[in-house]
Amino acid sequence: QQQVKQSPQSLIVQKGGISIINCAYENTAFDYFPWYQQFPGKGPALLIAIRPDVSEKKEGRFTISFNKSAKQFSLHIMDSQPGDSATYFCAASKTYGNKLTFGGGTRVLVKP
Amino acid sequence: DAGITQSPRHKVTETGTPVTLRCHQTENHRYMYWYRQDPGHGLRLIHYSYGVKDTDKGEVSDGYSVSRSKTEDFLLTLESATSSQTSVYFCAISPSSGANVLTFGAGSRLTVL
């Protein structure tokens, strides 16, 4: 079963535009929602994370929006840059659980 | 980089042969994980370890075994490789606290012909 569903699978955006990636989860026990960024040939790296006590978290040009009632969360990349071209994974887990469940990934291409 | 090394980085093998991938960490982290990455499936957990000789299955553990005899090393073994196990394998580590904050290795690309 796929407990975390991510969309779209791929995304092309012009430089300066906004990239939006959406995720939906099923397990209501999840209370930790990170996003990982992966460049070609590299392992994923933690980008930003949110817990359900807040509806939004912003770090630089990256913002997570969280909707607990809809069991959805999203990543917004503002003023997208070519250097943001990467694959992005959402994930979810229990705060003190030791297993992250990942979404299917979104390949983002930012055109100059 | 966070002191996590995977070997080999690339391997081509034939169906039916055994394969072992190694993950070595220098961070003294308690938790170690093996994930496989396939297009459209994201990262799927194969096995994980929460201490020396303490391991458990993930969501796609069939056909794989693991061992952890030392804190720093976590081995993933494919007893008899199949073409469906062609994938990129990632090792990850996390400390005891915040066990769901993962640091990934660079990956091992395995091709089974």
Interface residues (C-beta under 8 A of the other chain):
Chain A: V4 Q6 Q9 Y32 P34 Y36 G41 K42 G43 P44 A45 L46 A49 F89 S93 K94 T95 Y96 G97 N98 K99 L100 T101 F102 G103 G104 G105
Chain B: Y31 Y35 G40 H41 G42 L43 R44 L45 Y48 Y50 G58 F90 A92 S94 A99 N100 V101 L102 T103 F104 G105 A106 G107
